């Protein structure tokens, strides 16, 4: 197939800058760039991170404290500056991950890793919904950058605990379980060791305790956050999963499920990965942002077992990588919120720009939910 040959040539023979630029362009068109509907609530926290005036149902956002505190420190508390602050972390997440794979892997394997990363919904989630997730994922990549530096790993863990404890806890704990099981089978992931991720998990727990201390010191009244939020929406989330589970499960990895089939070639050696993956997927029935939450929670697991695993990447042929990339180009954006498949926000980006420049298109006065309901 001539198209497949051209794609293969593009992936493996193009200059680095051209490969990254073209992929970035495709990502923008396929997903678009927007902001999470509750971003303005997080911005209100940044106006004074030592006081909580949110209604009880929104207290869970207060626990994403680190990002709001950082925005407060540099004065990025306006609507535009707060958005740009988080968008900067989205770009940093992508750039740092690309730097990571090209510094750790051979050029060929790094390009295959980049293709797989691009096809995973988590790679564009930070653009589809610019949010506190941008900082969470940036910290996760930071944890993968220098795992031998245990003090730095501890600090990153503390950062994750003060930024998004639940996502970090399940993500790190899941990976720790998988690596422990793999080690018992004789598999070794080098610096990505039980010790490294034990330190990261410990740091995450310390980060949560740090938040308790900060809130207590400043007399901040805050409920249990996501536990309270879940108790209020539990039946809704269960219903969403029950009626839409097929697309929800597909959206967690998207075309990454094809990579999962390839990983099955490892036989029993693949069990630690799949047992952990399916264990983490038990969070789907109690999550409202299904793709977003599971993409982030499984990111560390997928990174260590697929994206940074040179032995596994060696088993993927150039043609297979080209085929996955070609299918990704042809397929629409795979992403679910509230159990409902969503679509590219790129046309709304274009409409919004033309509205601001020329007054074209009817854009709501509060456009946060516009792409999701229109």
ABEGO torsion letter per residue (X at the ends): XAAAAAAAAAAAABBAAAAAAAAAAAAAAAAEBBBBAAAAAAAAAAABAABBABBAAAAAAAABAAAAAAAAAAGBABAAAAAAAAAAAAAAAAAAAAAAAAAABBAAAAAAAAAAAAABAAAAAAAABBBAAAAAAAAAAAAAABAABAAAAAAAAAAAAAABAAAAAAAAAAAAAAAAAAAAAGBBAEABBAAAAAAAAAAAAAAAAAAAAAAAAAGBBBBAEAAAAAAAAAAAAAAAAAAAAAAAAAAAAEAAAAAAAAAAAAEAAAAAAAAAAAAAAAAAAABABAAAAAAAAAAAAAAAAAAABAAAAAABBAAAAAAAAAAAAABBBBBBBGGBBBBBAAAAAAAAAAAAAAGBEBBBABAAAAAAAX
